[in-house]
Amino acid sequence: MNTIVVVLRPVRDPAGFTVNRKAQKIFSNREGYILNPSDRNALEAALALAGPEGEVTVVALGGEPALEALRMARATGAGRAICVVTAGGPALDPFGATTVLQRVINHIGAVDLVLLGAVVLDSDSAQVGARLAAALDWAYVDQAYQANTLAQGGLGLVVAAPRGFRLVAVDLPAVATIARDSNQPRFASAAQIVTMFSNPDAVETLTLADLDLDPADLTAATAARGESFPPERTLGQTVKGDDGVRQFADTLPRALI
């Protein structure tokens, strides 16, 4: 296997948000970022697949949060990191992100496998993996729990089935998403973290111009038309005694009695 590319996506830390249903607003208490949890599982799957002889390249789009995620991935064991700087450009929806990633894959060259986390904590809607496979015209497998190379060539992916799991064999190149909590991501050593965060060459940077992309090529295919919130939850009531049982029974639909 030549090169495995892992797409990393920093997302806003959910702990920094407060939802006020009554005011119909989301308040941001602090601006912090975390690496999308299932992307960590994708990175671990790539490192295990590559072994000591393979090469894992991590890619992220954005600014400082993306750079930090990539440096941590290098400290964890990735051999190469590429950040596509999108600051000042158009906001990327799944269509735009797919367009940029397709150009990055072509820029890297000799890529056999692209892995992404299956579930994303932001508004990605888990579309990028499928869209990228379609754009590259590669095989696509969703929600894989394990990935192993096959003796006869290609890749074997364990996916959920109605009655347990099944093994899916695909030819390379391919795109796959890795299920959240499907493995135990490894930790980077303190020495490697210091090395990668102090090394100015730990992460390569590309601009949209480097990829021959014009902002017009990334016009969003979707538009936000508003947002709504579920109604504020009402607390239950405690009933006691025979009168309480009768009162509870009166609230039940007749079909349940």
Contacts in CASP RR format, 6 or more apart in sequence:
PFRMAT RR
TARGET T0000
AUTHOR 0000-0000-0000
METHOD contacts of the structure
MODEL  1
MNTIVVVLRPVRDPAGFTVNRKAQKIFSNREGYILNPSDRNALEAALALA
GPEGEVTVVALGGEPALEALRMARATGAGRAICVVTAGGPALDPFGATTV
LQRVINHIGAVDLVLLGAVVLDSDSAQVGARLAAALDWAYVDQAYQANTL
AQGGLGLVVAAPRGFRLVAVDLPAVATIARDSNQPRFASAAQIVTMFSNP
DAVETLTLADLDLDPADLTAATAARGESFPPERTLGQTVKGDDGVRQFAD
TLPRALI
1 49 0 8 1.000
1 50 0 8 1.000
1 54 0 8 1.000
1 112 0 8 1.000
1 113 0 8 1.000
1 149 0 8 1.000
1 172 0 8 1.000
2 55 0 8 1.000
2 110 0 8 1.000
2 111 0 8 1.000
2 112 0 8 1.000
3 54 0 8 1.000
3 55 0 8 1.000
3 56 0 8 1.000
3 57 0 8 1.000
3 108 0 8 1.000
3 109 0 8 1.000
3 110 0 8 1.000
3 111 0 8 1.000
3 112 0 8 1.000
3 113 0 8 1.000
4 46 0 8 1.000
4 49 0 8 1.000
4 50 0 8 1.000
4 54 0 8 1.000
4 55 0 8 1.000
4 56 0 8 1.000
4 57 0 8 1.000
4 111 0 8 1.000
4 112 0 8 1.000
4 113 0 8 1.000
4 114 0 8 1.000
4 115 0 8 1.000
5 56 0 8 1.000
5 57 0 8 1.000
5 58 0 8 1.000
5 59 0 8 1.000
5 104 0 8 1.000
5 105 0 8 1.000
5 108 0 8 1.000
5 111 0 8 1.000
5 113 0 8 1.000
5 114 0 8 1.000
5 115 0 8 1.000
6 39 0 8 1.000
6 42 0 8 1.000
6 43 0 8 1.000
6 46 0 8 1.000
6 56 0 8 1.000
6 57 0 8 1.000
6 58 0 8 1.000
6 59 0 8 1.000
6 73 0 8 1.000
6 78 0 8 1.000
6 114 0 8 1.000
6 115 0 8 1.000
6 116 0 8 1.000
7 39 0 8 1.000
7 42 0 8 1.000
7 58 0 8 1.000
7 59 0 8 1.000
7 60 0 8 1.000
7 101 0 8 1.000
7 114 0 8 1.000
7 115 0 8 1.000
7 116 0 8 1.000
7 117 0 8 1.000
7 128 0 8 1.000
8 35 0 8 1.000
8 36 0 8 1.000
8 39 0 8 1.000
8 43 0 8 1.000
8 58 0 8 1.000
8 59 0 8 1.000
8 60 0 8 1.000
8 66 0 8 1.000
8 69 0 8 1.000
8 70 0 8 1.000
8 73 0 8 1.000
9 35 0 8 1.000
9 36 0 8 1.000
9 39 0 8 1.000
9 60 0 8 1.000
9 61 0 8 1.000
9 116 0 8 1.000
9 120 0 8 1.000
9 122 0 8 1.000
9 124 0 8 1.000
10 33 0 8 1.000
10 34 0 8 1.000
10 35 0 8 1.000
10 36 0 8 1.000
10 60 0 8 1.000
10 62 0 8 1.000
10 65 0 8 1.000
10 66 0 8 1.000
10 68 0 8 1.000
10 69 0 8 1.000
11 33 0 8 1.000
11 34 0 8 1.000
11 35 0 8 1.000
11 36 0 8 1.000
11 120 0 8 1.000
11 121 0 8 1.000
11 122 0 8 1.000
12 28 0 8 1.000
12 31 0 8 1.000
12 32 0 8 1.000
12 33 0 8 1.000
12 121 0 8 1.000
12 122 0 8 1.000
13 30 0 8 1.000
13 32 0 8 1.000
13 33 0 8 1.000
13 34 0 8 1.000
14 121 0 8 1.000
16 28 0 8 1.000
16 29 0 8 1.000
16 30 0 8 1.000
16 31 0 8 1.000
16 32 0 8 1.000
17 26 0 8 1.000
17 27 0 8 1.000
17 28 0 8 1.000
17 29 0 8 1.000
18 26 0 8 1.000
18 27 0 8 1.000
18 29 0 8 1.000
19 25 0 8 1.000
19 26 0 8 1.000
19 27 0 8 1.000
19 229 0 8 1.000
20 26 0 8 1.000
20 27 0 8 1.000
21 229 0 8 1.000
21 230 0 8 1.000
21 231 0 8 1.000
21 232 0 8 1.000
21 233 0 8 1.000
22 232 0 8 1.000
24 228 0 8 1.000
24 229 0 8 1.000
32 65 0 8 1.000
33 65 0 8 1.000
33 68 0 8 1.000
33 69 0 8 1.000
35 69 0 8 1.000
35 72 0 8 1.000
36 117 0 8 1.000
36 120 0 8 1.000
36 121 0 8 1.000
36 122 0 8 1.000
37 119 0 8 1.000
37 121 0 8 1.000
37 180 0 8 1.000
37 181 0 8 1.000
38 117 0 8 1.000
38 118 0 8 1.000
38 119 0 8 1.000
38 120 0 8 1.000
38 177 0 8 1.000
38 178 0 8 1.000
38 179 0 8 1.000
38 180 0 8 1.000
38 181 0 8 1.000
39 116 0 8 1.000
39 117 0 8 1.000
40 185 0 8 1.000
41 117 0 8 1.000
41 178 0 8 1.000
41 179 0 8 1.000
41 180 0 8 1.000
41 181 0 8 1.000
41 182 0 8 1.000
41 183 0 8 1.000
41 185 0 8 1.000
42 115 0 8 1.000
42 116 0 8 1.000
42 117 0 8 1.000
42 177 0 8 1.000
42 178 0 8 1.000
43 56 0 8 1.000
43 58 0 8 1.000
43 73 0 8 1.000
43 76 0 8 1.000
43 78 0 8 1.000
43 115 0 8 1.000
43 185 0 8 1.000
44 183 0 8 1.000
44 184 0 8 1.000
44 185 0 8 1.000
44 186 0 8 1.000
45 115 0 8 1.000
45 144 0 8 1.000
45 146 0 8 1.000
45 147 0 8 1.000
45 178 0 8 1.000
45 182 0 8 1.000
45 183 0 8 1.000
46 56 0 8 1.000
46 78 0 8 1.000
46 113 0 8 1.000
46 115 0 8 1.000
47 56 0 8 1.000
47 76 0 8 1.000
47 77 0 8 1.000
47 78 0 8 1.000
47 186 0 8 1.000
48 147 0 8 1.000
48 183 0 8 1.000
49 113 0 8 1.000
49 147 0 8 1.000
49 148 0 8 1.000
49 149 0 8 1.000
50 56 0 8 1.000
55 79 0 8 1.000
55 80 0 8 1.000
56 77 0 8 1.000
56 78 0 8 1.000
56 79 0 8 1.000
56 80 0 8 1.000
57 78 0 8 1.000
57 79 0 8 1.000
57 80 0 8 1.000
57 81 0 8 1.000
57 82 0 8 1.000
57 108 0 8 1.000
57 111 0 8 1.000
58 69 0 8 1.000
58 70 0 8 1.000
58 73 0 8 1.000
58 74 0 8 1.000
58 78 0 8 1.000
58 80 0 8 1.000
58 81 0 8 1.000
58 82 0 8 1.000
59 81 0 8 1.000
59 82 0 8 1.000
59 83 0 8 1.000
59 84 0 8 1.000
59 101 0 8 1.000
59 104 0 8 1.000
60 66 0 8 1.000
60 67 0 8 1.000
60 69 0 8 1.000
60 70 0 8 1.000
60 81 0 8 1.000
60 82 0 8 1.000
60 83 0 8 1.000
60 84 0 8 1.000
61 83 0 8 1.000
61 84 0 8 1.000
61 86 0 8 1.000
61 92 0 8 1.000
61 97 0 8 1.000
61 100 0 8 1.000
61 101 0 8 1.000
62 83 0 8 1.000
62 84 0 8 1.000
62 85 0 8 1.000
62 86 0 8 1.000
62 87 0 8 1.000
63 83 0 8 1.000
63 85 0 8 1.000
63 86 0 8 1.000
63 87 0 8 1.000
66 83 0 8 1.000
67 83 0 8 1.000
67 203 0 8 1.000
70 78 0 8 1.000
70 81 0 8 1.000
70 82 0 8 1.000
70 83 0 8 1.000
70 202 0 8 1.000
70 203 0 8 1.000
71 81 0 8 1.000
71 193 0 8 1.000
71 196 0 8 1.000
71 197 0 8 1.000
71 202 0 8 1.000
71 203 0 8 1.000
72 188 0 8 1.000
72 193 0 8 1.000
72 196 0 8 1.000
73 81 0 8 1.000
74 80 0 8 1.000
74 81 0 8 1.000
74 192 0 8 1.000
74 196 0 8 1.000
74 202 0 8 1.000
74 203 0 8 1.000
75 188 0 8 1.000
75 189 0 8 1.000
75 192 0 8 1.000
75 193 0 8 1.000
75 195 0 8 1.000
75 196 0 8 1.000
75 197 0 8 1.000
76 185 0 8 1.000
76 186 0 8 1.000
76 187 0 8 1.000
76 188 0 8 1.000
76 192 0 8 1.000
77 188 0 8 1.000
77 192 0 8 1.000
80 204 0 8 1.000
81 202 0 8 1.000
81 203 0 8 1.000
81 204 0 8 1.000
82 104 0 8 1.000
82 108 0 8 1.000
82 203 0 8 1.000
82 204 0 8 1.000
82 205 0 8 1.000
82 206 0 8 1.000
83 203 0 8 1.000
83 204 0 8 1.000
83 205 0 8 1.000
83 206 0 8 1.000
84 100 0 8 1.000
84 104 0 8 1.000
84 205 0 8 1.000
84 206 0 8 1.000
84 207 0 8 1.000
84 208 0 8 1.000
84 211 0 8 1.000
85 205 0 8 1.000
85 206 0 8 1.000
85 207 0 8 1.000
86 92 0 8 1.000
86 100 0 8 1.000
86 208 0 8 1.000
89 208 0 8 1.000
89 215 0 8 1.000
89 218 0 8 1.000
90 96 0 8 1.000
90 215 0 8 1.000
90 218 0 8 1.000
90 219 0 8 1.000
90 220 0 8 1.000
91 220 0 8 1.000
92 100 0 8 1.000
92 218 0 8 1.000
92 220 0 8 1.000
93 220 0 8 1.000
93 221 0 8 1.000
93 222 0 8 1.000
94 124 0 8 1.000
94 125 0 8 1.000
94 127 0 8 1.000
94 128 0 8 1.000
94 131 0 8 1.000
94 221 0 8 1.000
94 222 0 8 1.000
95 131 0 8 1.000
95 218 0 8 1.000
95 220 0 8 1.000
95 221 0 8 1.000
95 222 0 8 1.000
96 218 0 8 1.000
96 220 0 8 1.000
96 221 0 8 1.000
97 124 0 8 1.000
97 128 0 8 1.000
98 127 0 8 1.000
98 128 0 8 1.000
98 129 0 8 1.000
98 131 0 8 1.000
98 132 0 8 1.000
98 135 0 8 1.000
99 135 0 8 1.000
99 213 0 8 1.000
99 217 0 8 1.000
99 218 0 8 1.000
100 208 0 8 1.000
100 211 0 8 1.000
100 213 0 8 1.000
100 218 0 8 1.000
101 114 0 8 1.000
101 128 0 8 1.000
101 132 0 8 1.000
102 132 0 8 1.000
102 135 0 8 1.000
102 136 0 8 1.000
103 211 0 8 1.000
103 212 0 8 1.000
103 213 0 8 1.000
104 206 0 8 1.000
104 211 0 8 1.000
105 111 0 8 1.000
105 114 0 8 1.000
105 132 0 8 1.000
105 136 0 8 1.000
107 206 0 8 1.000
107 210 0 8 1.000
107 211 0 8 1.000
111 173 0 8 1.000
112 172 0 8 1.000
112 173 0 8 1.000
112 174 0 8 1.000
113 155 0 8 1.000
113 172 0 8 1.000
113 173 0 8 1.000
113 174 0 8 1.000
113 175 0 8 1.000
113 176 0 8 1.000
114 129 0 8 1.000
114 132 0 8 1.000
114 136 0 8 1.000
114 138 0 8 1.000
114 173 0 8 1.000
114 174 0 8 1.000
114 175 0 8 1.000
114 176 0 8 1.000
115 147 0 8 1.000
115 175 0 8 1.000
115 176 0 8 1.000
115 177 0 8 1.000
115 178 0 8 1.000
116 128 0 8 1.000
116 129 0 8 1.000
116 132 0 8 1.000
116 175 0 8 1.000
116 176 0 8 1.000
116 177 0 8 1.000
116 178 0 8 1.000
117 177 0 8 1.000
117 178 0 8 1.000
117 179 0 8 1.000
117 180 0 8 1.000
118 126 0 8 1.000
118 142 0 8 1.000
118 143 0 8 1.000
118 144 0 8 1.000
118 177 0 8 1.000
118 178 0 8 1.000
118 179 0 8 1.000
118 180 0 8 1.000
119 126 0 8 1.000
119 179 0 8 1.000
119 180 0 8 1.000
120 126 0 8 1.000
120 128 0 8 1.000
126 177 0 8 1.000
129 140 0 8 1.000
129 175 0 8 1.000
129 177 0 8 1.000
130 140 0 8 1.000
130 142 0 8 1.000
132 175 0 8 1.000
133 139 0 8 1.000
133 140 0 8 1.000
133 174 0 8 1.000
133 175 0 8 1.000
134 140 0 8 1.000
136 173 0 8 1.000
136 175 0 8 1.000
138 173 0 8 1.000
138 174 0 8 1.000
138 175 0 8 1.000
139 170 0 8 1.000
139 171 0 8 1.000
139 172 0 8 1.000
139 173 0 8 1.000
139 174 0 8 1.000
139 175 0 8 1.000
140 174 0 8 1.000
140 175 0 8 1.000
140 176 0 8 1.000
141 157 0 8 1.000
141 159 0 8 1.000
141 168 0 8 1.000
141 170 0 8 1.000
141 174 0 8 1.000
141 175 0 8 1.000
141 176 0 8 1.000
141 177 0 8 1.000
142 159 0 8 1.000
142 176 0 8 1.000
142 177 0 8 1.000
143 159 0 8 1.000
143 160 0 8 1.000
143 177 0 8 1.000
143 178 0 8 1.000
143 179 0 8 1.000
144 157 0 8 1.000
144 158 0 8 1.000
144 159 0 8 1.000
144 168 0 8 1.000
144 176 0 8 1.000
144 177 0 8 1.000
144 178 0 8 1.000
144 179 0 8 1.000
144 182 0 8 1.000
145 158 0 8 1.000
145 159 0 8 1.000
145 160 0 8 1.000
145 165 0 8 1.000
145 178 0 8 1.000
145 179 0 8 1.000
145 182 0 8 1.000
146 157 0 8 1.000
146 158 0 8 1.000
146 182 0 8 1.000
146 183 0 8 1.000
147 155 0 8 1.000
147 156 0 8 1.000
147 157 0 8 1.000
147 158 0 8 1.000
147 176 0 8 1.000
147 178 0 8 1.000
148 155 0 8 1.000
148 156 0 8 1.000
149 155 0 8 1.000
149 156 0 8 1.000
150 156 0 8 1.000
150 169 0 8 1.000
153 171 0 8 1.000
153 172 0 8 1.000
154 169 0 8 1.000
154 170 0 8 1.000
154 171 0 8 1.000
154 172 0 8 1.000
155 169 0 8 1.000
155 170 0 8 1.000
155 171 0 8 1.000
155 172 0 8 1.000
155 174 0 8 1.000
155 176 0 8 1.000
156 167 0 8 1.000
156 168 0 8 1.000
156 169 0 8 1.000
156 170 0 8 1.000
157 167 0 8 1.000
157 168 0 8 1.000
157 169 0 8 1.000
157 170 0 8 1.000
157 176 0 8 1.000
158 165 0 8 1.000
158 166 0 8 1.000
158 167 0 8 1.000
158 168 0 8 1.000
159 165 0 8 1.000
159 166 0 8 1.000
159 168 0 8 1.000
160 179 0 8 1.000
170 176 0 8 1.000
195 202 0 8 1.000
196 202 0 8 1.000
208 214 0 8 1.000
208 215 0 8 1.000
208 218 0 8 1.000
239 245 0 8 1.000
239 247 0 8 1.000
239 248 0 8 1.000
249 257 0 8 1.000
END
